């Protein structure tokens, strides 16, 4: 349309995004592309680890319980001695005992190839009921998750990727937030259009699921940073009057060895803690040398490979007495355990694990769906090549 003055009226130009929005979008894109593979591996292995204890038990489910015969259970020393006699080439390093008289006695051991296994024994007869190597599988999964099997360089790479993922979550929320809240923007922001084209479904999987998983994903990311970053770890411990590196400090607190000392009966230590309120399981380290003077004891309702719902104690191996430690060490142990439980989904039994597993799957998918969004837009913006034989007509 033209006016009498022969001037063209053009439609109102769309307002350009602010500088902050453009910078945020650019960072979200290129930080995501640069760290996508590492984030995918870390999230996938973390998700695989959530149900590790349940899978280990499922594999050897028939060996978890025994028929109570009315006889007296053998003492831990006797069961450990039987295990060493049956498998002299293996090195047991801790055991788990249960208050339930029908639960079998579990021993963690190391083979010649430095692989970890669990074995279950009948506590009444000492018979080895079953063993499996799922422990070592999840040990490898955990080390891929934390260091990509690259040791110190891997720790640094995972830490950087974790920081980037934290920025991605925050930047993603800013990108998700509609400029105006209308019926259309609400549907686009909170619903997945399953009947749309696959590009739209992929976009919604990234955008909508990313929003719904934001808070628990932030929790997993922050707890992960507390584990891998020394500065953040120290500040969290400081906030709760705890000491960072509690487990190393506990080893240093072990009393001096006195030649000729005889070990205190493990059965007495076992019964003392199993009879405490709320305790259903007990895990105790098996000293590798006669000169080791202390044992770590974990007593609680549930004890897993990493997390546990209970308390940790340091016990004098020769007197059976609990080694007194500074309050900062006890607080530090609580901080480490609570943080690990939150990170692993160990905080609320099967419900906590299920929630963590689902959020882990979503976080694993985000680098993939994000890459596909970028790839589709890149293809769309590619210039169309015109053959030299073609002509453009008006």
C-alpha positions in Angstrom: 0.0 0.0 0.0 1.2 3.5 -0.8 0.1 6.9 0.4 -0.5 10.1 -1.7 3.1 11.2 -0.9 4.3 7.9 -2.5 5.8 6.7 0.8 5.7 3.0 1.6 4.2 2.0 5.0 6.2 -0.9 6.5 5.0 -3.2 9.2 6.3 -2.4 12.7 9.7 -4.0 13.2 10.0 -6.7 15.9 11.9 -5.6 18.9 15.4 -7.1 19.1 16.2 -9.1 22.3 18.3 -7.3 24.9 22.0 -7.7 25.1 21.7 -9.8 28.2 19.3 -12.1 26.5 21.5 -12.5 23.4 24.6 -13.1 25.6 22.7 -15.7 27.7 21.4 -17.5 24.6 25.0 -17.6 23.2 26.5 -18.9 26.4 23.7 -21.5 26.8 24.4 -22.8 23.3 28.1 -22.9 23.2 28.7 -24.0 26.8 26.3 -26.8 26.2 27.9 -27.9 22.9 31.4 -27.7 24.4 30.6 -29.8 27.5 27.7 -31.9 26.1 29.6 -35.2 25.9 31.1 -35.0 29.4 27.7 -34.0 30.9 26.0 -36.8 29.1 28.5 -39.4 30.4 28.4 -38.0 34.0 24.6 -37.9 34.1 24.2 -41.3 32.6 26.7 -43.0 35.0 25.2 -41.2 37.9 21.7 -42.4 36.9 23.0 -46.0 36.6 24.4 -45.8 40.1 21.2 -44.9 41.8 19.8 -48.4 42.2 23.2 -50.1 42.6 22.4 -51.7 46.0 19.1 -53.0 44.8 20.6 -54.5 41.6 23.4 -56.2 43.6 20.8 -57.7 46.0 18.6 -58.7 43.1 21.3 -60.7 41.4 21.9 -62.7 44.6 18.4 -62.5 46.0 18.2 -66.2 46.9 21.3 -65.8 49.1 20.0 -62.8 51.1 18.1 -64.8 53.6 18.5 -68.2 55.4 16.2 -70.4 57.4 16.6 -69.7 61.1 17.5 -73.0 62.8 17.4 -71.9 66.4 21.1 -72.4 66.7 23.5 -69.7 67.8 25.0 -67.7 65.0 28.7 -68.0 64.5 30.8 -65.0 65.6 32.1 -62.6 62.9 35.7 -63.8 63.6 34.7 -67.4 62.8 32.8 -66.5 59.6 35.8 -64.4 58.4 38.2 -67.3 59.2 35.9 -69.8 57.3 35.8 -67.4 54.3 39.7 -67.1 54.3 40.0 -70.8 54.5 37.5 -71.4 51.6 39.0 -68.6 49.4 42.6 -68.1 50.6 43.6 -65.9 47.6 41.0 -63.3 48.3 41.2 -60.4 50.7 38.1 -59.5 52.7 38.0 -55.8 53.8 34.6 -55.3 55.5 31.5 -57.2 56.5 27.8 -56.4 57.0 25.7 -58.0 59.7 22.0 -57.7 60.3 19.6 -57.6 63.3 17.2 -59.9 61.4 18.1 -63.5 62.3 17.2 -64.7 58.9 19.5 -62.3 57.0 22.8 -63.8 55.7 26.2 -62.4 56.6 27.8 -60.3 53.8 31.5 -60.0 53.1 33.1 -57.5 50.7 36.4 -58.9 49.3 39.1 -58.2 46.7 40.4 -60.7 44.2 43.8 -61.1 42.5 42.9 -58.6 39.8 41.9 -56.0 42.4 38.2 -56.4 41.5 35.7 -56.1 44.3 33.0 -58.6 45.1 30.3 -59.5 47.6 29.8 -62.9 49.2 26.9 -64.0 51.3 27.4 -66.6 54.1 25.0 -68.6 56.2 25.6 -67.1 59.7 24.7 -70.4 61.4 26.8 -72.9 59.3 29.4 -70.6 57.6 28.5 -71.9 54.2 29.2 -69.5 51.3 25.8 -69.2 49.6 26.6 -67.0 46.7 28.9 -64.2 45.4 28.8 -61.8 42.5 31.0 -59.1 40.9 28.3 -56.4 40.5 30.2 -54.5 43.2 33.1 -54.0 40.8 30.9 -53.0 37.9 29.4 -50.1 40.0 32.8 -49.3 41.3 33.9 -48.6 37.7 30.6 -46.7 37.0 31.3 -44.5 40.1 34.8 -43.7 38.9 33.6 -42.9 35.4 31.1 -40.6 37.0 33.6 -38.8 39.2 36.8 -38.8 37.1 36.1 -40.5 33.7 38.7 -43.1 34.7 41.4 -40.4 34.2 42.2 -39.8 37.8 43.2 -36.2 38.6 42.8 -34.8 35.1 39.4 -36.5 35.0 38.4 -34.9 38.3 39.2 -31.5 36.9 37.2 -32.1 33.7 34.2 -33.3 35.6 34.4 -30.4 38.0 34.5 -27.9 35.1 31.6 -29.7 33.4 29.6 -29.6 36.6 30.1 -25.8 36.9 29.0 -25.4 33.3 25.9 -27.6 33.9 25.0 -25.3 36.8 25.2 -22.3 34.5 23.2 -24.1 31.9 20.4 -24.8 34.3 20.2 -21.1 35.3 20.6 -19.9 31.8 18.0 -22.4 30.6 15.4 -21.0 33.1 16.0 -17.5 31.8 15.5 -18.7 28.2 12.4 -20.7 29.2 10.7 -17.7 31.0 8.1 -16.2 28.6 8.1 -12.5 28.0 4.3 -12.4 28.4 2.2 -15.0 30.2 -0.7 -15.9 27.9 -2.6 -19.0 27.3 -0.4 -19.9 24.3 2.9 -19.3 26.2 1.6 -21.3 29.2 0.8 -24.3 26.9 4.1 -24.0 25.2 6.1 -23.7 28.5 4.3 -26.4 30.5 3.1 -29.0 27.9 4.8 -31.3 25.4 3.0 -31.2 22.1 3.2 -35.0 21.4 1.1 -34.7 18.2 3.5 -32.1 16.7 6.4 -32.7 14.3 9.5 -34.4 15.8 11.4 -31.1 15.9 8.7 -29.6 18.0 8.5 -32.6 20.3 12.3 -32.5 20.7 12.2 -28.8 21.5 9.5 -29.5 24.1 11.4 -32.4 25.7 14.4 -30.0 26.2 12.3 -27.0 27.2 9.5 -28.4 29.3 11.3 -31.3 30.9 14.2 -29.0 31.7 11.9 -26.7 33.6 10.1 -29.5 35.6 13.4 -31.1 36.6 15.1 -27.8 37.4 15.0 -27.8 41.3 16.1 -31.4 41.8 18.7 -31.1 39.0 20.1 -28.0 40.9 20.2 -30.1 44.0 22.2 -32.9 42.3 24.5 -30.4 40.7 25.2 -28.5 43.9 25.8 -31.6 45.9 28.1 -32.8 43.2 30.1 -29.6 43.4 30.3 -30.0 47.2 31.9 -33.4 46.6 34.4 -32.4 43.8 35.3 -28.8 44.7 37.6 -28.3 47.7 36.6 -24.6 48.2 32.9 -25.3 48.2 33.3 -28.4 50.3 35.3 -26.4 52.9 32.8 -23.6 53.0 29.9 -26.0 53.5 31.7 -27.7 56.4 32.6 -24.4 57.9 28.9 -23.3 57.8 27.9 -26.4 59.9 31.0 -26.4 62.2 32.4 -29.5 60.5 35.9 -30.4 59.4 36.5 -31.2 55.8 38.3 -34.5 55.1 36.8 -36.2 58.1 37.6 -39.7 57.0 41.3 -39.0 56.7 41.2 -37.3 60.1 39.6 -40.4 61.6 42.4 -42.6 60.4 44.9 -40.3 62.1 42.9 -40.5 65.3 43.6 -44.3 65.6 45.5 -45.1 68.9 49.1 -46.3 68.8 49.7 -50.1 68.5 51.0 -52.0 71.5 52.9 -55.2 70.7 51.2 -58.3 72.0 47.7 -56.8 72.3 44.8 -59.1 71.6 41.9 -58.0 69.5 38.6 -57.3 71.3 35.8 -59.8 70.4 33.9 -58.4 67.3 30.7 -60.0 68.5 30.6 -57.7 71.5 31.0 -54.6 69.3 28.4 -56.0 66.9 25.8 -56.6 69.6 26.4 -53.2 71.2 25.5 -51.2 68.1 22.9 -53.5 66.7 20.9 -53.1 69.9 20.7 -49.4 69.5 17.3 -47.9 68.6 16.6 -47.7 64.8 19.7 -49.8 63.9 19.0 -52.8 61.5 22.4 -53.2 59.9 26.1 -52.8 60.8 29.1 -52.5 58.6 32.6 -52.9 60.0 36.0 -52.9 58.4 38.2 -55.9 58.6 41.8 -54.8 59.4 44.3 -55.7 56.7 47.2 -55.9 59.3 47.4 -57.0 62.9 49.0 -53.7 63.8 45.9 -51.7 62.7 44.3 -50.5 65.9 40.9 -49.2 64.9 37.9 -50.2 62.9 35.3 -48.0 61.2 31.8 -49.0 62.2 28.6 -47.8 60.5 25.3 -48.6 62.2 21.9 -47.6 60.8 18.7 -48.6 59.3 20.1 -49.0 55.7 23.7 -49.1 54.5 24.6 -48.9 50.8 27.8 -48.8 48.8 28.1 -45.1 49.3 25.2 -43.7 51.3 23.8 -44.8 54.6 21.1 -43.9 57.0 22.9 -44.0 60.3 26.1 -43.0 62.1 29.8 -43.8 61.7 32.0 -44.6 64.7 35.7 -45.3 65.2 36.3 -48.2 67.5 39.5 -49.3 69.2 40.2 -52.7 67.9 41.9 -53.9 71.1 39.7 -52.4 73.8 36.4 -52.3 72.0 35.9 -48.7 73.2 34.7 -46.0 70.9 37.5 -43.5 70.0 36.4 -40.0 71.1 36.8 -37.4 68.4 36.3 -33.7 68.1 32.8 -32.3 67.5 34.0 -30.9 64.3 34.8 -34.4 63.1 31.3 -35.7 64.0 29.8 -32.7 62.3 32.0 -33.2 59.2 30.8 -36.9 59.0 27.2 -35.8 59.1 27.7 -33.2 56.4 29.5 -35.7 54.1 26.8 -38.3 54.7 23.8 -36.0 54.2 25.3 -34.5 51.1 26.1 -38.0 49.7 22.6 -39.2 50.5 21.1 -36.2 48.7 23.3 -36.8 45.7 22.6 -40.5 45.4 18.9 -40.4 46.1 19.4 -42.2 49.4 17.5 -39.7 51.4 14.0 -41.2 51.3 14.3 -44.9 50.4 12.8 -46.2 47.2 10.9 -42.9 46.6 14.1 -40.8 46.8 15.9 -43.2 44.5 13.0 -43.2 42.0 12.9 -39.4 41.9 16.7 -39.2 41.5 16.6 -41.8 38.7 14.0 -40.0 36.7 15.7 -36.6 37.1 19.0 -38.3 36.1 17.4 -39.6 32.9 16.1 -36.1 32.1 19.5 -34.5 32.7 21.1 -37.2 30.5 18.7 -36.3 27.7 19.3 -32.5 27.8 22.6 -32.5 26.0 21.1 -34.7 23.3 17.9 -32.7 22.8 19.8 -29.4 23.0 22.2 -30.6 20.3 19.3 -31.6 18.1 17.7 -28.1 18.4 21.0 -26.5 17.4 21.5 -29.0 14.5 18.0 -28.4 13.1 18.4 -24.7 13.2 21.8 -24.9 11.5 20.3 -26.9 8.7 17.4 -24.5 8.4 19.7 -21.5 8.1 22.0 -23.2 5.4 21.9 -21.2 2.2 20.2 -22.7 -0.9 22.6 -23.3 -3.7 21.4 -22.3 -7.2 22.7 -24.0 -10.2 24.4 -21.8 -12.9 21.9 -23.1 -15.4 19.0 -21.8 -13.3 17.7 -18.3 -13.7 15.6 -16.2 -11.4 12.5 -14.8 -12.9 10.6 -11.7 -11.6 
